[in-house]
Amino acid sequence: MTTTLLDVRAPAPPSPVPSIGRSQRWQRLSLVLLLAATALLYMWDLGASGWANDFYAAAVQAGSQSWQAMLFGSSDAANAITVDKTPAALWVMDISARLFGFNSWSMLVPQALEGVAAVGVLYAAVRRVAGHWPGILGGAVLALTPAAALMFRFNNPDSLLVLLLTVAAYCVLRAIEKDSGAWWLPLAGVAVGFGFLAKMMQAFLVLPAFAVVFLLAAHVPLRTRIIRSVVAVLAMVVSAGWYLALVALWPASSRPYIGGSQHNSILELALGYNGFGRLTGNETGGLGNLNSDVGWARLFGSEMGGQIAWLLPAALILGVAGLWITRRAPRTDRTRAALLLWLGWLIVTGVVFSFANGILHPYYTVALAPAIAATIGIGAALFWRRRNDIRATAVLSGALVVTTLLACVLLSRTSDWLPWLSPVIAVAGVGSAALLLVAGRLPKAIASVVLALALAAGLAGPGAYALATAATTHSGAIPSAGPAGAGRSFPGGRPSAGTPSGNSDGGGTGAPTGSTDGGTGTGTGTGTGNVGGGRGPMGGLLGGVTPGANLTAALTANAGDYTWVAATVGSNNAAGYQLATGDPVMAVGGFNGTDPAPTLAEFQDDVAQHKIHYFISAQIMGGMRGSSSGSQAATEIAAWVAANFTAQTIDGVTVYDLSGGTVG
């Protein structure tokens, strides 16, 4: 029988269960190799990044010391304030730290294993629709996405979010199959619900695609589809809502302040700072959008392009073309449903990321990686099987040409890094694209070689960036994938508290790069940054601090006599001191220094009760914020301390001993 481009019945997709024999052994071996290679990529020299993001590392440290801190995601074991996210991602690292002790490896290995699991789940999802080798391709694309290689080696919550959303997508695809269990769609709801507990409302961006696919393609009557959808929504609400209810009903006086909110409210955090505020930019207490590239080109720009853009156009081409040639398929066609799900995930999330006016960091784009990978795996297989039709090979060839051109553009932004790679990709990509046009006329062995060359050309750019990411240490609040100098050009050094420069008075309320008390300067020790590590120029806001030996000794002296060995403005400032000492440090004002926690009166009461030993002068983020957004409590506290206590300098850092009473 002759196969045509529009013949959606032929060839039939391979059986979900591979045949017994040599083919099965090769398939199992290839899957093991994929997962092993992914594990090697994500865990190689993993401890070199140290604490990675000090903000979350300090919270993991706190959770390993206090069950209450673990439950609420507190920044310190004394439970002054929480991180500005719901803590599901922290729970995984907390458990590991409790089992194996708190260190860099016990914190980061769970993140890497989440990446390996995500690759495995994506392989399974693609395999059920398109077969084993397309599943291997999809898994490889996900593993080699630079943003994935970054986040699955880091301690931000994005890694758990991506895994849970990939699991949810797999469950939806199982739910639409004939004779599938009624539990698959509610399981998807549970996965999305816990994804919410990892990174709040970002988890909901996949819901439109999930809903459309199930209601359109499930093998059950419409009434059953609606009922199961309602049950899945309830499962999602319960999976996410139990924690919101617990925090909301817990007496505020006996739990930490909810960081990122202005009214100590978990709902405000979920719907405002980490919800609609990310879209509108109206985030009270936030910093607004630090990017100026809102629009369609954002995902291809200098900050995000190298993280995610490499195969994005190819995914769109293959996905849209795949939907076109399956347009006449039966309502329940699995291939079309899968393409619609992954393409819907990609488009909705991509549009939101492109036009969001609130806080949006380049590494957020890791959420696009599963959708890109699965669409390429399914779409490439769909057209390769129809390679006897020139229209199918034209789609494959066009996708490869666009990918090749984009790779050359992205590599030109780091032209001093592997300068030979771009011309090699150009020659291999254009050459294999030309051969793809006639792949249907070539002998099977030669056609396979052409396919391998095309895949190598398409994956060379992101693969090289992923390897460079794994070979580079990353730390701070805004890490960037790729070689040194790629992506956001924030200096990467860890500021040292030993030799600060700049403003040293009181609260340090100057410009973001001018006040460096407490080690919040720009760079490593001498006030100058390096590009490789991913730390920002905004001191304790985007990077941590490393206190000197004398300051560390002062903080740890008689630590058991105090609830907090010190207090300082901003969570990253506090995290650096806490990680160095192992003792709780109060983060005045939370992450941005804009939360009203504690208030001046509450801080004065803590000092009167001898709960805080030192106050460490540090930059107040209101100077960088440039607006009156959020609370000014941190400014008031810093001014009160400076006016009422004697300043002393330890390792070049201005500190105030709060245990000896006020001046005068």
C-alpha positions in Angstrom: 0.0 0.0 0.0 1.3 3.5 -0.9 1.7 5.9 2.0 0.7 9.5 1.3 1.3 12.6 3.5 -2.4 12.9 4.4 -3.0 9.2 5.0 -3.2 9.2 8.8 -3.8 5.5 9.0 -0.5 4.4 7.5 2.0 3.4 8.7 0.4 2.3 12.0 2.2 3.4 15.1 4.4 0.7 16.7 2.9 -1.4 19.5 3.4 0.0 23.0 4.9 -3.3 24.0 8.2 -4.1 22.1 8.6 -7.5 20.5 10.7 -10.1 22.3 14.2 -10.6 21.1 17.2 -8.7 19.9 15.3 -5.5 19.1 13.9 -5.4 22.7 17.4 -5.8 24.1 18.7 -3.0 22.0 15.8 -0.8 23.1 16.4 -1.5 26.7 20.1 -0.9 26.4 19.5 2.5 24.6 17.1 3.6 27.3 19.6 2.6 30.0 22.3 4.6 28.2 20.0 7.6 27.9 19.3 7.7 31.6 22.8 6.9 32.6 24.2 9.7 30.3 21.6 12.1 31.7 22.6 11.2 35.3 26.3 11.7 34.4 25.6 15.1 32.8 23.5 16.3 35.7 25.7 14.9 38.5 29.3 15.3 37.2 31.3 17.4 39.7 27.9 18.5 41.2 29.4 19.8 44.4 31.6 22.4 42.6 28.7 24.9 42.8 28.8 24.8 46.6 25.5 26.0 48.0 24.3 27.1 44.5 21.5 29.5 45.5 22.2 30.5 49.0 18.6 31.7 49.5 17.2 28.1 49.1 20.3 26.5 50.6 19.8 28.3 53.9 16.1 27.2 53.9 17.2 23.6 53.4 19.7 24.0 56.2 16.9 25.3 58.4 14.6 22.5 57.4 17.2 19.9 58.3 17.4 21.4 61.8 13.7 22.2 62.5 10.6 20.3 61.5 8.6 23.5 61.7 11.0 25.2 59.4 10.7 22.3 57.0 6.9 22.5 57.1 6.7 26.2 56.3 9.9 26.6 54.2 11.5 29.0 56.7 14.7 30.8 55.9 16.1 30.0 59.4 15.6 27.4 62.0 14.2 29.9 64.4 11.4 30.6 62.0 11.5 34.3 61.5 10.3 34.3 57.9 9.8 31.9 55.0 11.1 31.8 51.5 8.9 33.5 48.9 7.6 30.2 47.5 5.5 27.3 48.8 8.0 24.7 50.0 7.4 21.4 48.1 10.7 21.6 46.3 12.5 22.3 49.7 10.8 19.2 51.2 12.6 16.9 48.9 16.0 18.4 49.7 15.2 18.6 53.4 14.5 14.9 53.5 17.8 14.2 51.8 19.6 16.5 54.2 18.1 14.7 57.2 19.0 11.3 55.8 22.6 12.1 54.6 23.5 15.3 56.5 23.3 18.8 55.2 25.9 19.4 52.5 26.1 20.4 48.8 25.7 16.9 47.5 22.8 15.9 49.7 21.0 19.1 48.6 21.7 18.9 44.8 21.6 15.2 44.0 17.8 15.1 44.5 17.5 17.9 41.9 19.7 15.9 39.5 17.6 12.8 40.1 14.5 14.8 39.4 16.0 15.6 36.0 16.8 12.0 35.2 13.2 11.1 36.2 11.8 13.8 34.0 13.8 12.4 31.0 12.5 8.9 31.8 8.9 10.1 32.1 9.1 12.1 28.8 10.5 9.1 27.0 7.6 7.0 28.3 5.1 9.6 27.1 6.5 9.9 23.6 7.0 6.1 23.3 3.4 5.4 23.9 2.5 7.6 20.9 5.4 7.3 18.5 7.6 4.4 19.5 10.9 3.7 21.2 13.3 5.7 19.1 11.2 8.9 19.0 11.0 8.5 22.8 14.8 8.3 23.0 15.1 11.4 20.8 12.6 13.3 23.0 14.4 12.3 26.1 17.8 13.3 24.6 16.4 16.7 23.6 15.2 17.3 27.1 18.4 16.2 28.7 20.5 18.4 26.4 18.4 21.5 26.8 20.8 24.1 28.4 18.2 25.4 30.8 17.5 21.8 31.9 21.2 21.1 32.4 21.3 24.3 34.6 18.2 23.8 36.7 18.7 20.1 37.3 22.1 20.9 38.8 20.7 23.7 40.9 18.6 24.0 44.0 15.8 26.2 42.7 12.2 24.9 42.7 12.0 24.7 38.9 13.4 21.1 38.8 10.5 19.6 40.8 8.0 21.7 38.8 9.2 20.4 35.5 9.2 16.8 36.7 5.7 17.1 38.1 4.3 18.8 35.0 5.9 16.1 32.8 4.3 13.4 35.0 0.9 15.2 34.7 1.2 15.3 30.9 2.0 11.5 30.8 -1.1 10.9 33.0 -3.3 13.0 30.6 -2.1 11.0 27.6 -2.8 7.7 29.5 -6.2 9.1 30.4 -7.3 9.5 26.7 -6.4 5.9 25.7 -9.0 3.3 25.1 -10.0 1.4 28.2 -7.8 3.5 30.4 -8.4 3.7 34.1 -10.6 6.5 35.5 -7.8 7.4 37.9 -5.3 8.7 35.3 -6.8 12.2 34.9 -7.1 12.7 38.7 -3.5 11.6 39.0 -2.6 14.4 36.5 -4.5 16.8 38.8 -2.5 15.6 41.8 0.7 16.2 39.9 -0.3 19.7 38.9 -1.5 20.4 42.5 1.9 19.5 43.9 3.5 21.4 41.1 1.7 24.4 42.5 3.3 23.7 45.9 6.6 23.9 44.1 6.2 27.1 42.2 2.7 28.3 42.6 0.6 29.5 39.7 3.2 28.8 37.0 2.1 25.2 37.3 -1.3 26.1 35.9 0.0 27.3 32.6 -0.3 23.7 31.2 -4.0 23.4 32.2 -5.5 24.8 29.0 -3.7 22.2 26.8 -4.5 19.4 29.2 -8.2 20.3 29.3 -8.6 20.6 25.6 -6.8 17.4 24.8 -8.8 15.3 27.3 -12.2 16.8 26.4 -11.5 16.4 22.7 -9.7 13.0 22.4 -10.6 10.7 25.3 -12.2 7.3 24.5 -15.2 7.9 26.6 -18.6 9.7 26.1 -18.7 13.4 26.6 -20.6 13.1 29.9 -17.9 10.9 31.3 -15.2 13.2 30.0 -16.8 16.1 31.8 -17.2 14.2 35.1 -13.6 13.0 35.0 -12.4 16.5 34.3 -14.3 17.8 37.3 -12.9 15.1 39.5 -9.4 15.9 38.2 -9.9 19.6 39.1 -11.0 18.6 42.6 -8.0 16.4 43.0 -5.8 19.3 41.9 -7.5 21.7 44.3 -7.1 19.3 47.2 -3.5 18.5 46.4 -2.6 22.2 46.4 -5.2 23.6 48.7 -4.5 21.5 51.8 -1.3 23.4 52.4 -2.8 26.8 51.7 -5.5 26.0 54.3 -3.0 24.7 56.8 -0.9 27.9 56.6 -3.9 30.2 56.5 -5.5 28.5 59.6 -2.3 28.2 61.6 -2.1 31.0 64.2 0.2 33.6 62.8 1.9 34.1 66.1 3.2 30.6 66.2 4.5 30.3 62.6 7.0 32.3 60.6 6.0 35.3 58.6 5.0 34.4 55.0 7.9 35.9 52.9 6.9 37.7 49.7 3.6 38.9 51.1 2.9 42.3 52.7 0.2 41.0 55.0 1.6 37.7 56.2 -0.8 35.9 53.9 -0.2 32.7 51.9 -3.0 33.6 49.5 -1.5 37.0 48.8 1.8 35.3 48.0 0.1 32.7 45.7 -2.2 35.1 43.9 -0.1 38.3 44.0 3.6 38.1 44.2 3.8 34.6 42.6 0.6 34.9 40.7 -1.0 37.6 38.6 1.7 40.1 39.7 4.2 38.1 37.5 2.0 38.9 34.5 1.1 42.5 35.2 4.3 43.7 37.1 2.1 44.9 39.9 3.9 43.1 42.7 3.9 45.0 45.9 7.2 44.5 47.6 8.7 43.1 44.3 11.3 44.6 42.1 9.2 44.7 38.9 10.4 43.4 35.6 14.2 43.8 35.4 14.0 43.0 31.7 13.3 45.5 28.9 12.6 42.9 26.2 8.9 42.2 26.6 7.5 40.8 23.3 7.7 38.0 20.8 11.5 38.2 20.5 12.2 37.7 24.2 12.7 33.9 24.0 15.3 34.4 21.3 17.0 37.4 22.9 20.4 37.6 24.5 19.2 36.6 28.0 16.9 33.7 27.1 18.0 32.5 23.7 20.9 30.4 24.8 18.8 28.8 27.5 15.9 27.5 25.4 15.6 28.8 21.9 17.8 26.3 20.0 15.0 23.9 19.0 12.0 26.0 19.6 11.3 26.9 16.0 11.8 23.3 14.9 9.2 22.2 17.5 6.7 24.7 16.3 7.2 23.7 12.6 7.0 20.0 13.3 4.1 20.4 15.7 1.9 22.6 13.5 2.7 20.6 10.4 1.9 17.4 12.4 -1.5 18.8 13.4 -2.2 19.7 9.8 -1.6 16.2 8.4 -3.6 14.6 11.2 -6.5 16.9 10.8 -8.7 14.2 9.2 -7.9 11.6 11.8 -10.5 10.3 14.1 -11.4 12.3 17.2 -9.5 10.0 19.4 -6.3 9.8 17.4 -3.4 9.6 19.9 -0.8 11.2 17.7 -2.8 14.3 17.1 -3.8 14.5 20.8 -0.2 14.2 21.9 0.9 16.9 19.5 -1.9 19.2 20.6 -1.0 18.7 24.3 2.7 19.4 23.9 2.2 22.2 21.4 -0.4 23.8 23.6 1.9 23.6 26.6 4.6 25.2 24.5 2.5 28.0 23.0 0.7 29.0 26.2 3.8 29.0 28.4 5.8 30.7 25.7 3.4 33.5 25.2 3.1 34.1 28.9 6.9 34.2 29.2 7.2 36.5 26.2 4.8 39.1 27.5 5.0 38.9 31.3 5.7 42.3 32.9 6.6 41.0 36.3 9.7 39.2 37.6 10.8 36.7 35.0 14.3 35.1 35.0 15.8 33.4 32.0 16.1 30.1 33.7 12.2 29.9 34.0 12.3 28.8 30.4 13.2 25.3 31.6 9.4 24.9 31.8 9.3 24.9 28.0 11.9 22.1 27.6 9.6 19.0 27.9 7.1 20.5 25.4 9.9 21.2 22.9 11.4 17.8 23.4 8.2 15.8 23.1 7.0 17.7 20.1 10.3 17.1 18.2 10.3 13.4 19.1 6.7 12.9 17.9 6.9 15.3 14.9 10.2 14.1 13.6 9.0 10.5 13.7 5.7 11.3 12.0 7.4 12.9 9.0 10.3 10.5 8.8 7.9 7.6 8.3 6.4 9.6 5.4 9.8 10.4 3.8 8.7 9.0 0.5 6.5 12.1 0.2 8.5 15.2 -0.8 6.2 17.4 1.4 7.2 15.4 4.5 10.9 15.6 3.8 10.5 19.3 3.0 9.1 19.9 6.5 12.0 18.0 8.0 14.5 19.8 5.9 13.0 23.2 6.6 13.0 22.6 10.3 16.7 21.6 10.2 17.7 24.7 8.2 15.9 27.0 10.6 17.6 25.2 13.5 21.0 25.5 11.9 20.6 29.2 11.2 19.4 29.9 14.8 22.3 27.9 16.2 24.8 30.0 14.3 23.1 33.2 15.6 23.1 32.0 19.2 26.7 30.8 19.0 27.8 34.1 17.6 26.9 35.7 20.9 29.8 33.8 22.5 32.1 33.9 19.5 35.3 33.4 21.5 34.0 30.0 22.8 34.5 27.1 20.4 34.7 29.3 17.3 34.9 26.2 15.1 31.5 24.9 16.2 29.3 27.3 14.3 30.8 26.6 10.8 30.7 22.8 11.5 27.1 23.0 12.4 26.4 25.2 9.3 28.0 22.7 6.9 26.5 19.6 8.6 23.1 21.2 9.0 22.8 22.6 5.4 24.3 19.4 3.9 22.0 17.0 5.8 19.0 19.3 5.1 19.6 18.9 1.4 20.0 15.2 1.7 16.8 14.9 3.7 14.8 16.2 0.7 15.7 13.0 -1.2 15.8 10.7 1.9 12.9 8.6 0.5 14.9 7.7 -2.6 18.0 6.7 -0.7 18.9 3.1 0.4 17.8 2.5 4.0 21.3 2.4 5.3 22.3 5.7 3.7 19.0 7.3 4.7 19.8 6.2 8.3 23.2 7.9 8.1 21.6 11.1 6.8 19.1 11.0 9.7 21.9 10.6 12.2 23.9 13.5 10.6 20.8 15.7 10.7 20.1 14.9 14.4 23.8 15.5 15.3 23.7 18.9 13.5 20.4 19.9 15.3 21.6 18.8 18.7 25.2 20.0 18.5 24.5 23.6 19.6 22.3 22.9 22.6 24.4 19.9 23.5 27.6 21.9 23.6 25.9 24.6 25.7 24.6 21.9 28.1 28.1 20.4 28.5 29.5 23.9 29.1 26.8 24.5 31.7 27.7 21.3 33.5 31.4 22.2 33.4 30.8 25.7 34.9 30.0 26.4 38.5 26.8 28.3 39.1 25.6 30.2 42.1 23.4 33.1 43.1 19.7 33.9 42.4 19.9 34.3 38.6 22.1 31.5 37.2 22.6 31.3 33.4 23.2 28.3 31.2 26.1 28.0 28.7 29.7 29.0 28.8 31.1 31.9 30.8 29.7 35.2 29.4 26.5 33.6 27.9 23.1 34.9 28.8 22.5 37.6 31.4 25.7 39.5 31.9 25.6 39.6 35.7 28.9 39.1 37.4 29.3 35.8 39.0 31.5 36.1 42.0 30.6 35.4 45.5 31.1 38.7 47.4 33.5 38.4 50.3 32.7 40.1 53.6 36.4 40.6 54.2 37.3 43.5 51.9 34.2 45.5 51.1 34.2 48.8 49.4 31.8 51.7 49.1 29.3 53.1 51.6 29.7 51.8 55.1 27.3 53.8 57.2 24.1 52.7 58.9 21.8 50.7 56.7 23.6 51.2 53.5 20.7 52.6 51.6 22.6 53.7 48.5 22.5 52.5 45.0 22.7 48.8 44.4 26.4 48.7 43.5 27.4 51.4 45.9 26.7 50.0 49.3 28.7 46.9 50.2 28.5 46.5 54.0 28.1 42.9 55.1 29.8 41.7 52.0 27.1 42.8 49.6 29.5 44.3 47.1 29.9 43.5 43.4 32.4 40.7 43.1 34.8 38.5 45.0 36.6 40.2 47.8 37.9 43.3 46.1 34.5 44.6 44.7 35.0 43.3 41.2 33.0 40.5 39.7 33.7 37.6 37.5 31.4 36.4 34.7 31.3 32.7 35.1 29.3 31.9 38.2 26.0 33.6 37.7 25.9 35.9 40.6 24.5 39.4 40.2 25.9 42.8 40.8 23.2 43.7 43.3 25.0 42.2 46.2 23.0 40.4 48.8 19.9 40.6 46.6 21.1 38.3 43.9 24.2 36.7 45.5 25.3 35.6 48.9 28.2 36.7 51.1 31.1 34.8 52.6 32.0 36.2 56.0 35.6 36.4 57.1 37.0 34.2 59.8 36.9 36.8 62.6 33.3 37.7 61.8 32.3 34.1 61.7 34.0 33.5 65.1 32.2 36.5 66.6 28.8 35.2 65.3 29.3 31.7 66.6 30.6 32.8 70.0 27.9 32.0 72.6 25.5 31.2 69.8 23.4 29.1 72.2 22.5 32.1 74.2 20.5 33.7 71.4 17.6 32.8 69.1 19.4 34.5 66.2 23.1 35.0 66.2 22.6 38.0 63.9 20.0 39.9 61.9 20.7 41.6 58.6 18.6 43.0 55.7 17.7 40.7 52.9 17.5 36.9 52.7 20.6 36.4 50.7 22.7 38.5 53.1 21.3 36.4 56.0 21.8 33.2 54.1 25.5 33.7 53.6 26.1 34.3 57.3 23.8 31.4 58.3 25.5 28.9 56.0 28.9 29.9 57.4 27.9 29.6 61.0 25.2 26.9 61.0 23.2 29.1 63.3 19.9 31.0 62.6 20.3 34.5 61.1 17.2 36.7 60.8 16.5 38.0 57.3 15.0 41.4 57.9 12.5 42.2 55.2 12.7 38.8 53.5 14.2 38.3 50.0 13.9 41.9 48.7 14.1 43.6 52.1 10.6 44.9 51.4 8.4 42.6 53.7 7.2 44.1 57.0 8.9 41.4 58.9 9.8 42.1 61.5 8.3 45.6 62.2 10.5 48.0 64.1 8.4 47.4 67.2 8.8 43.6 66.9 12.5 44.0 66.3 12.9 46.2 69.3 11.1 43.7 71.4 13.4 40.9 70.2 16.4 43.0 71.1 15.0 43.8 74.5 14.6 40.1 75.2 18.2 39.4 74.1 17.1 37.2 71.2 19.5 38.8 68.7 23.2 39.1 69.2 24.4 41.2 66.3 23.0 43.4 63.6 25.1 43.3 60.4 24.9 46.4 58.2 23.9 45.6 54.7 22.4 47.2 51.6 18.6 47.9 51.8 17.0 46.9 48.5 14.7 50.0 48.4 17.6 51.9 46.9 17.6 49.5 43.9 13.9 49.2 43.8 13.6 52.9 43.0 10.0 53.1 44.3 8.0 53.0 47.5 6.7 49.5 46.7 6.6 47.4 49.9 7.4 48.0 53.5 10.0 50.4 54.8 10.4 48.4 58.0 13.9 47.3 57.1 15.0 50.9 56.6 13.5 51.9 59.9 15.3 49.1 61.7 18.6 49.8 60.2 18.3 53.5 61.2 17.2 52.7 64.7 20.2 50.3 65.2 22.7 52.8 63.8 21.3 55.6 66.1 21.2 53.5 69.3 24.1 51.0 69.2 27.8 51.4 68.8 29.2 50.3 65.5 32.3 48.2 65.2 34.2 46.8 62.2 35.0 43.1 61.9 36.8 41.9 58.8 35.8 45.2 57.2 32.1 44.8 57.9 30.1 47.1 60.1 28.3 45.3 62.9 26.4 46.3 66.0 26.4 44.3 69.2 22.8 44.4 70.4 23.4 42.5 73.6 25.1 45.3 75.5 22.3 47.8 75.6 21.7 51.0 73.7 24.1 53.9 73.5 23.6 56.7 76.1 
